[in-house]
Amino acid sequence: MKLNLAENICRLRKENNMTQEQLAEATGIHQADISRLEHGTANPSLRTLKRLAAGLGMTLKIEFVHSA
């Protein structure tokens, strides 16, 4: 099963035992914006994705793959 970006952000945050407020503090992204990202009502910029990854202790990797 493939998760979309919003589901992945939420899952990773929860796996790191973080609240939206804690992730906001770690990334400098407003909590309301994190909520919008997790609900799929906002699309993050590349800069925002990098900040989210860093705040989650990860690095960002972007791949282009052939679709089935």
ZINOR-V596835 format. One record per residue. N is the residue number from 1. RES is the residue in one letter. D_LAST is the distance of its C-alpha to the last C-alpha in Angstrom with 2 decimals. Layout:
n = {N;N}
res = {RES;RES}
d_last = {D_LAST;D_LAST}
//
This chain:
n = {1;2;3;4;5;6;7;8;9;10;11;12;13;14;15;16;17;18;19;20;21;22;23;24;25;26;27;28;29;30;31;32;33;34;35;36;37;38;39;40;41;42;43;44;45;46;47;48;49;50;51;52;53;54;55;56;57;58;59;60;61;62;63;64;65;66;67;68}
res = {M;K;L;N;L;A;E;N;I;C;R;L;R;K;E;N;N;M;T;Q;E;Q;L;A;E;A;T;G;I;H;Q;A;D;I;S;R;L;E;H;G;T;A;N;P;S;L;R;T;L;K;R;L;A;A;G;L;G;M;T;L;K;I;E;F;V;H;S;A}
d_last = {13.95;12.94;16.01;16.46;18.91;21.90;21.43;21.04;24.20;26.13;25.07;25.98;29.22;30.19;29.39;31.81;34.35;34.65;35.57;34.32;37.79;37.58;34.24;35.81;38.78;36.73;34.66;37.12;34.69;36.47;35.81;35.21;32.40;30.81;31.14;29.43;26.50;26.21;26.41;23.76;26.45;26.49;24.17;25.37;26.22;25.35;28.96;28.63;25.56;27.63;30.57;28.65;27.31;30.86;32.37;30.19;31.17;27.82;26.55;23.73;20.83;18.27;15.13;12.75;9.37;6.50;3.78;0.00}
//
